[in-house]
Amino acid sequence: MSVLKNTIRIAVGCALLLSGAIATSASYAQDQGSIARGGRLYDKWYKEAKTEAPAAPHQLYPADKKYADNAGANWRCKECHGWDGKGVDGAYASGKHSTGIKGINGMAGGDPADVIAVLTSAEHGFSGKLSDADLTDLANFVVSGQVDMDAYIDFATKTPKGDAAVGKQVFNTICANCHGPDGKLPSDMPPLGSLMGNPWEVMHKILNGQPNERMPALRAIDHQVTTDLLAYIATLPSE
């Protein structure tokens, strides 16, 4: 069975390559594995780094917001800066996750050393919490891994700009083995269809994987494939 699974994975990879779905060679100037891991750290760094969440709330998280007393939530990068990296100017401009904090998009294309300096400053407080490798991966994500999600998701309607029929083929060959044909696996997580109220989160996880899980990251594949997947996931049952 494992041989068959590996054969399918190889066939899918070859098909994507032949169809031109692999990202352009210019994108490989960066380490896509490091960037994807940085994306997982951005999601939930303490789970990806296999450490404990801080016991005290983050000092920069607003005291009047929903997760002010929940250190496990308010230390997550995404909680202040948003899944789209735009913070107060993006999908977290309003709602229960709104903090009024700016995004990380201003550091895109910059120097990773500048990002590390911010992370390890007294204000951000990550010095001693993340290893040098963690800091490097997270900085690489901030500098080289941000994606303009507006190109793939309609901001106003939350509708993916993809082809669900194409996404179905990708889902059934890559995702269904773990998530089931209807997206209701594993049983300890909500059905995938129910997550599409926040398509930016789903896109982030498809691109970078789930922190400290075996979910593959599709970052090195043309992002249109991810958008097509989003379009298909939106058709799956939410219960």
Beta strands, then each sheet from edge to edge (+ up, - down):
strand 1: 153-154
strand 2: 159-160
sheet 1: 1+ 2-
end
